[in-house]
Amino acid sequence: MPFGVKTAPGIWTANNKFIRVCVCVCVCVCVCVCVTEATPQEHFENLHELVYRLFVAGLKANINKCSLYQNDVKFLGKIADKNGIRLDPTTTSAIINMPTPQCKDQLRSFLGHMSYIGRHVPDVRLARVPLDKLMKADVKFTWTAEQDSVFSKCKDLASNAATLAHFDPSLPLHSEPRGCEKSKW
């Protein structure tokens, strides 16, 4: 792989398509691969297939950076396990412990963190609207009681983030938008 972090994800994505041809239960994100299966035997078989695919593609894995047979995986501020994907407690504690923003740059940082955890926090987009208004170019940064209340509410939402469960085909599937009438189709 050529030097530089900028090109690595693109090169990895191209190789990832080749690797995933036969490894169905393999998740490739950035430059990491997670292999999973229901039983230890199936897991070993998938791991063996992955190593073979890496070899055929001319790629190598650094054994010192490999973690094998883990019950959960910490990855990009999240934890994946048999129950689903949840936020890493260090991610939520970073948000909860953020001081009150004193300028737009600090508010932008907070809103970026809230966007990152948005899939785990229902209605976070609606809750943060008064803070988003402060980010407009023509609005002067003035922190009021309203923004302080919303800031605290966002922190509370972050502390109660949900686990995104794995898809279970045996459960009923609802496709209507949240808060809308059931679809007539």
Backbone bond lengths (Angstrom), bond angles and torsions (degrees), N, CA, C in turn:
res aa  C-N    CA-C-N  psi(-1)  N-CA   C-N-CA  omega(-1)  CA-C   N-CA-C  phi
1 M - - - 1.440 - - 1.528 108.34 -
2 P 1.346 118.17 136.37 1.455 120.27 179.89 1.527 111.38 -65.62
3 F 1.342 114.81 160.97 1.459 119.57 179.49 1.520 110.24 -67.20
4 G 1.315 115.94 152.33 1.460 121.31 174.80 1.509 112.28 109.04
5 V 1.297 114.62 139.47 1.456 120.69 -178.82 1.522 110.84 -79.29
6 K 1.322 117.17 -29.37 1.453 121.64 -173.84 1.529 112.77 -60.44
7 T 1.315 117.86 -39.60 1.465 120.87 -175.91 1.521 113.24 -87.76
8 A 1.320 118.15 -15.64 1.467 121.29 -173.81 1.528 113.88 -57.91
9 P 1.343 120.60 -47.54 1.461 118.92 -178.59 1.527 113.74 -60.72
10 G 1.336 117.40 -38.46 1.464 120.23 179.12 1.516 112.32 -65.73
11 I 1.318 116.09 -43.31 1.466 120.54 178.48 1.520 109.72 -65.71
12 W 1.324 116.16 -43.07 1.464 120.14 179.85 1.525 110.62 -63.02
13 T 1.333 118.30 -40.53 1.462 121.57 179.92 1.520 110.56 -61.51
14 A 1.317 117.36 -41.06 1.463 120.27 177.91 1.522 110.68 -62.20
15 N 1.325 117.75 -44.44 1.464 120.95 178.41 1.521 111.80 -70.69
16 N 1.304 116.78 -32.85 1.461 122.40 -178.92 1.527 110.80 -59.54
17 K 1.350 117.26 -38.11 1.469 120.16 178.52 1.521 110.50 -61.67
18 F 1.316 116.80 -39.70 1.461 120.74 179.09 1.524 110.99 -68.53
19 I 1.328 116.55 -43.33 1.467 121.24 -178.03 1.520 110.96 -63.15
20 R 1.334 117.25 -38.29 1.463 120.70 -173.94 1.521 113.66 -78.90
21 V 1.316 119.50 -2.39 1.459 121.44 -178.73 1.524 111.42 -53.46
22 C 1.305 117.81 -46.12 1.466 120.82 -177.96 1.519 113.84 -110.61
23 V 1.299 117.95 -13.92 1.462 119.88 -178.97 1.521 107.52 -97.69
24 C 1.332 116.26 93.70 1.461 121.40 -173.34 1.521 113.30 -73.67
25 V 1.311 117.69 -30.19 1.465 120.46 -176.64 1.524 110.29 -105.22
26 C 1.308 114.74 49.92 1.459 121.81 -177.39 1.527 107.10 -123.27
27 V 1.324 117.68 129.48 1.452 122.09 178.24 1.522 108.03 -112.73
28 C 1.325 116.55 121.44 1.462 121.25 179.69 1.526 108.76 -111.24
29 V 1.323 116.72 117.75 1.455 122.06 177.78 1.517 107.31 -133.05
30 C 1.341 115.73 132.76 1.472 121.53 -175.60 1.526 107.97 53.40
31 V 1.309 118.19 -116.74 1.460 120.51 178.77 1.520 110.99 -118.58
32 C 1.318 116.97 27.01 1.464 121.38 -179.82 1.520 110.12 -118.00
33 V 1.322 115.42 151.23 1.459 121.77 179.00 1.518 108.42 -127.40
34 C 1.322 116.49 131.44 1.468 121.43 174.57 1.517 107.71 -117.18
35 V 1.316 116.12 127.14 1.462 122.10 179.21 1.515 107.34 -114.20
36 T 1.329 116.31 133.62 1.456 119.55 -178.18 1.521 111.03 -142.06
37 E 1.303 115.08 158.91 1.465 121.41 174.79 1.514 108.62 -168.14
38 A 1.331 115.99 166.63 1.464 121.49 -174.71 1.525 113.27 -71.89
39 T 1.319 117.63 -37.33 1.467 119.80 -176.74 1.527 110.32 -116.91
40 P 1.331 117.48 155.49 1.468 119.92 178.18 1.529 112.78 -59.85
41 Q 1.323 117.54 -36.08 1.465 120.83 179.85 1.532 110.88 -65.40
42 E 1.343 116.91 -46.34 1.461 120.26 178.31 1.534 110.59 -64.32
43 H 1.316 116.40 -37.68 1.467 120.80 177.80 1.531 110.20 -61.52
44 F 1.322 116.75 -45.83 1.460 120.98 178.90 1.528 110.56 -61.10
45 E 1.335 117.17 -43.00 1.471 120.72 179.70 1.526 110.99 -62.58
46 N 1.339 116.86 -42.87 1.465 120.19 178.77 1.524 111.58 -67.14
47 L 1.308 116.80 -37.75 1.460 121.41 177.16 1.527 110.39 -64.46
48 H 1.318 116.35 -42.29 1.466 121.59 177.32 1.525 110.02 -61.26
49 E 1.324 116.90 -43.95 1.466 121.44 179.15 1.530 110.64 -63.26
50 L 1.324 117.30 -40.46 1.461 121.04 178.87 1.524 111.03 -62.37
51 V 1.326 116.93 -46.29 1.470 120.69 179.64 1.527 109.78 -60.50
52 Y 1.321 116.93 -40.32 1.462 120.98 177.73 1.529 110.08 -62.53
53 R 1.341 117.09 -45.70 1.467 121.24 -179.43 1.533 111.22 -62.86
54 L 1.319 116.40 -40.04 1.468 119.61 176.50 1.525 110.55 -61.15
55 F 1.334 116.51 -43.05 1.463 122.09 179.57 1.525 110.65 -61.47
56 V 1.330 116.87 -47.40 1.472 121.35 -179.05 1.529 110.52 -62.92
57 A 1.341 116.65 -36.68 1.463 120.83 -179.65 1.527 112.40 -77.77
58 G 1.338 116.70 -6.12 1.458 120.12 -179.10 1.521 113.17 78.37
59 L 1.333 116.28 20.81 1.461 120.83 179.82 1.521 110.10 -101.70
60 K 1.317 115.72 157.28 1.462 120.75 -179.88 1.520 109.05 -127.84
61 A 1.318 115.75 152.80 1.465 121.75 174.50 1.522 108.12 -116.60
62 N 1.309 116.40 135.36 1.460 121.67 177.07 1.525 107.63 -81.64
63 I 1.324 117.91 111.01 1.461 122.29 -175.74 1.526 111.73 -58.95
64 N 1.336 117.35 -29.26 1.469 120.60 178.84 1.526 112.73 -69.34
65 K 1.336 116.57 -18.52 1.457 120.50 179.08 1.527 112.00 -103.51
66 C 1.318 117.58 3.40 1.463 121.76 -178.89 1.524 110.67 -92.07
67 S 1.312 115.71 140.07 1.467 122.23 173.68 1.519 106.64 -121.33
68 L 1.310 116.23 115.23 1.459 120.45 -175.75 1.522 111.13 -107.33
69 Y 1.327 115.01 147.82 1.467 123.13 175.30 1.528 112.15 54.58
70 Q 1.313 115.91 55.32 1.463 122.19 179.03 1.533 110.00 -97.14
71 N 1.327 117.32 146.51 1.466 121.21 175.47 1.520 111.80 -80.42
72 D 1.322 116.42 -28.41 1.451 120.40 175.10 1.525 109.06 -144.66
73 V 1.324 114.71 158.73 1.459 120.66 -177.19 1.523 108.40 -127.66
74 K 1.333 117.04 124.05 1.458 121.92 174.36 1.518 107.17 -89.69
75 F 1.343 115.38 126.15 1.447 119.02 -172.00 1.520 110.27 -153.78
76 L 1.314 117.52 120.28 1.459 123.30 176.16 1.530 112.95 51.11
77 G 1.327 117.08 43.17 1.457 121.34 176.98 1.513 114.85 80.81
78 K 1.322 116.35 11.19 1.460 120.84 179.75 1.519 109.43 -131.63
79 I 1.320 116.08 163.48 1.458 121.94 177.51 1.521 107.68 -125.53
80 A 1.325 116.16 125.39 1.465 121.89 176.55 1.518 108.27 -107.33
81 D 1.327 116.09 132.92 1.462 121.38 176.23 1.520 108.83 -148.00
82 K 1.328 117.60 -168.93 1.464 120.97 -175.89 1.527 112.42 -65.39
83 N 1.329 118.46 -20.11 1.462 121.78 -179.20 1.523 113.15 -87.41
84 G 1.315 117.38 -20.56 1.454 120.78 -178.81 1.516 111.35 142.90
85 I 1.323 115.18 -153.97 1.463 121.49 -179.29 1.523 108.03 -117.02
86 R 1.318 115.95 127.99 1.465 120.95 178.43 1.526 108.34 -131.78
87 L 1.304 115.04 165.80 1.459 119.85 178.64 1.515 110.24 -75.48
88 D 1.315 115.21 142.68 1.460 121.40 173.92 1.533 107.37 -68.35
89 P 1.327 118.12 133.37 1.471 119.93 179.93 1.531 113.93 -54.76
90 T 1.320 117.75 -28.93 1.470 119.14 177.71 1.529 111.16 -67.89
91 T 1.339 116.79 -30.46 1.458 120.82 177.50 1.517 110.35 -67.48
92 T 1.332 116.39 -48.78 1.464 119.29 -179.19 1.527 111.41 -68.35
93 S 1.325 117.45 -36.71 1.472 118.57 179.74 1.526 110.89 -67.08
94 A 1.329 117.39 -31.91 1.468 120.23 176.57 1.526 110.33 -63.07
95 I 1.330 116.66 -38.75 1.465 120.79 178.73 1.527 110.39 -71.65
96 I 1.322 116.01 -46.61 1.468 120.83 -177.36 1.527 111.56 -62.41
97 N 1.321 117.08 -33.97 1.466 121.17 -177.72 1.524 114.11 -90.44
98 M 1.330 117.70 3.43 1.467 119.57 178.84 1.526 110.10 -66.31
99 P 1.328 116.59 135.95 1.472 119.01 177.40 1.530 110.33 -74.40
100 T 1.305 116.02 163.45 1.461 121.39 177.61 1.530 109.06 -60.36
101 P 1.337 117.46 129.38 1.470 120.44 -178.89 1.532 111.86 -61.76
102 Q 1.315 115.30 139.07 1.465 121.92 178.75 1.531 111.88 -106.67
103 C 1.341 116.57 -9.82 1.462 120.89 -179.40 1.531 108.77 -155.08
104 K 1.331 116.03 174.12 1.464 120.48 -178.19 1.526 112.44 -64.40
105 D 1.316 117.51 -34.73 1.468 119.77 179.96 1.525 111.47 -63.12
106 Q 1.321 116.89 -42.47 1.468 120.28 178.54 1.525 110.81 -68.13
107 L 1.337 116.59 -37.93 1.464 120.16 177.27 1.526 110.16 -66.32
108 R 1.333 117.03 -40.34 1.466 121.23 177.73 1.526 110.46 -59.37
109 S 1.310 117.05 -40.92 1.462 121.57 177.71 1.531 110.70 -61.90
110 F 1.323 116.47 -45.90 1.467 120.60 179.16 1.530 110.73 -62.23
111 L 1.327 116.90 -46.63 1.469 120.64 -179.25 1.527 111.21 -64.69
112 G 1.321 117.09 -33.01 1.467 120.24 175.62 1.515 111.34 -63.57
113 H 1.325 116.55 -42.66 1.464 120.50 176.32 1.528 110.54 -62.76
114 M 1.322 117.07 -41.72 1.466 120.46 -179.87 1.534 110.88 -66.04
115 S 1.323 117.10 -36.86 1.470 119.94 177.00 1.521 110.77 -64.41
116 Y 1.330 115.86 -39.63 1.462 120.25 -178.22 1.524 111.81 -62.79
117 I 1.325 117.48 -36.85 1.466 120.03 -178.38 1.526 111.94 -94.24
118 G 1.321 117.36 5.61 1.460 122.47 -174.16 1.516 115.93 -53.89
119 R 1.326 118.35 -34.28 1.469 120.50 180.00 1.520 111.76 -66.76
120 H 1.313 117.01 -24.04 1.461 121.48 -177.69 1.525 112.80 -93.84
121 V 1.321 116.73 -10.24 1.464 121.03 -175.08 1.526 109.17 -121.61
122 P 1.343 116.85 106.23 1.463 118.91 -179.20 1.535 111.54 -64.61
123 D 1.306 115.56 140.92 1.469 123.36 174.97 1.524 114.65 63.20
124 V 1.318 118.15 19.53 1.468 119.47 179.45 1.526 110.43 -65.15
125 R 1.309 116.86 -32.99 1.466 120.79 -179.08 1.527 110.53 -62.27
126 L 1.333 116.55 -41.29 1.462 120.19 179.49 1.527 111.46 -71.06
127 A 1.317 116.59 -36.67 1.465 121.18 -176.80 1.521 112.23 -66.79
128 R 1.318 117.26 -30.44 1.468 119.59 -173.02 1.527 114.52 -95.12
129 V 1.320 118.28 6.94 1.468 122.06 -176.64 1.535 112.97 -52.84
130 P 1.345 120.54 -47.17 1.473 118.51 178.88 1.535 113.45 -60.73
131 L 1.319 116.95 -30.08 1.468 119.69 177.44 1.522 110.58 -74.16
132 D 1.337 116.42 -37.10 1.466 120.44 177.91 1.530 111.03 -62.82
133 K 1.336 116.62 -36.14 1.469 120.28 179.82 1.526 111.22 -61.71
134 L 1.326 116.92 -33.28 1.472 120.57 178.60 1.528 112.51 -66.83
135 M 1.322 117.32 -20.25 1.465 121.22 -176.50 1.527 112.99 -83.06
136 K 1.325 117.72 -9.86 1.463 120.22 179.99 1.528 109.82 -63.47
137 A 1.322 115.25 145.63 1.468 121.31 -175.26 1.526 112.41 -62.78
138 D 1.334 117.12 -35.66 1.464 120.00 -176.05 1.535 113.60 -89.17
139 V 1.339 117.55 6.79 1.465 121.57 -179.31 1.525 109.38 -106.54
140 K 1.347 115.53 129.32 1.465 120.68 177.46 1.527 108.47 -76.74
141 F 1.325 116.55 139.35 1.466 121.18 -179.55 1.529 109.21 -72.82
142 T 1.336 115.27 107.32 1.457 121.78 176.75 1.515 107.78 -133.25
143 W 1.317 116.43 114.07 1.471 121.92 -176.57 1.528 108.65 -88.01
144 T 1.340 115.54 118.34 1.469 120.78 -179.08 1.528 110.01 -115.31
145 A 1.321 115.14 -178.59 1.471 120.64 178.39 1.529 110.50 -62.85
146 E 1.345 117.14 -33.84 1.470 120.30 178.95 1.531 110.55 -62.76
147 Q 1.322 116.82 -48.13 1.462 120.14 179.00 1.526 110.87 -63.78
148 D 1.320 116.60 -37.98 1.458 120.07 179.29 1.526 110.80 -63.84
149 S 1.323 116.06 -40.12 1.469 120.94 178.10 1.530 110.93 -64.72
150 V 1.330 116.54 -44.07 1.471 121.25 179.39 1.525 110.43 -66.16
151 F 1.319 116.78 -39.94 1.464 122.11 177.96 1.531 110.00 -58.64
152 S 1.324 116.58 -45.86 1.473 121.09 178.15 1.522 111.30 -65.46
153 K 1.339 116.46 -39.50 1.469 120.14 179.34 1.530 110.46 -63.87
154 C 1.323 117.10 -41.72 1.469 120.76 178.34 1.525 110.87 -62.35
155 K 1.313 116.97 -40.21 1.463 120.57 177.38 1.528 110.76 -63.81
156 D 1.340 116.56 -40.26 1.469 120.32 177.25 1.524 110.79 -63.28
157 L 1.331 116.43 -42.56 1.469 120.17 177.77 1.522 110.52 -60.97
158 A 1.323 116.94 -41.06 1.471 120.88 179.88 1.520 111.15 -64.19
159 S 1.319 116.63 -35.50 1.470 119.18 -178.59 1.523 112.29 -72.67
160 N 1.334 117.25 -16.60 1.466 121.34 179.80 1.521 111.85 -113.27
161 A 1.313 117.59 31.88 1.464 122.08 -177.56 1.523 111.11 -62.20
162 A 1.324 115.46 143.49 1.462 122.18 -176.30 1.526 112.20 -87.08
163 T 1.330 115.06 161.49 1.459 121.82 171.42 1.517 107.49 -91.58
164 L 1.322 116.97 129.70 1.459 120.99 175.75 1.517 107.43 -83.95
165 A 1.332 116.06 112.21 1.461 120.93 -174.89 1.519 110.95 -78.27
166 H 1.325 115.47 154.93 1.456 121.06 174.55 1.522 108.94 -69.43
167 F 1.312 116.85 151.75 1.459 121.37 -179.98 1.519 110.43 -65.68
168 D 1.320 116.13 130.74 1.459 122.59 178.21 1.518 107.92 -120.14
169 P 1.350 118.48 105.62 1.462 120.86 -176.54 1.528 113.68 -64.46
170 S 1.330 118.48 -15.37 1.466 120.27 -179.85 1.532 112.25 -80.54
171 L 1.321 117.90 -14.36 1.460 121.22 179.47 1.523 110.43 -89.06
172 P 1.352 118.10 153.92 1.469 119.70 178.68 1.529 110.74 -65.93
173 L 1.317 115.52 145.68 1.459 122.01 -177.73 1.522 108.63 -109.35
174 H 1.329 117.02 126.95 1.461 122.52 178.18 1.516 107.91 -113.85
175 S 1.329 116.45 126.63 1.461 118.89 -176.54 1.522 113.06 -114.77
176 E 1.335 118.15 1.03 1.458 118.55 179.21 1.525 109.82 -75.02
177 P 1.333 116.62 149.15 1.462 119.49 -179.90 1.525 111.16 -64.06
178 R 1.292 116.06 148.99 1.465 121.79 -179.11 1.528 110.15 -62.02
179 G 1.323 115.52 132.19 1.454 120.54 175.63 1.519 114.28 81.40
180 C 1.317 118.85 -0.78 1.459 121.45 179.73 1.520 109.73 -102.05
181 E 1.306 114.95 164.40 1.460 119.46 174.69 1.519 108.77 -64.50
182 K 1.319 116.10 153.69 1.460 119.06 178.15 1.528 109.29 -61.56
183 S 1.293 114.96 144.15 1.456 121.16 -178.43 1.519 110.94 -62.89
184 K 1.318 116.59 141.27 1.464 121.10 178.50 1.521 111.38 -83.44
185 W 1.305 116.35 -6.31 1.461 119.80 -178.44 1.473 107.84 -82.41
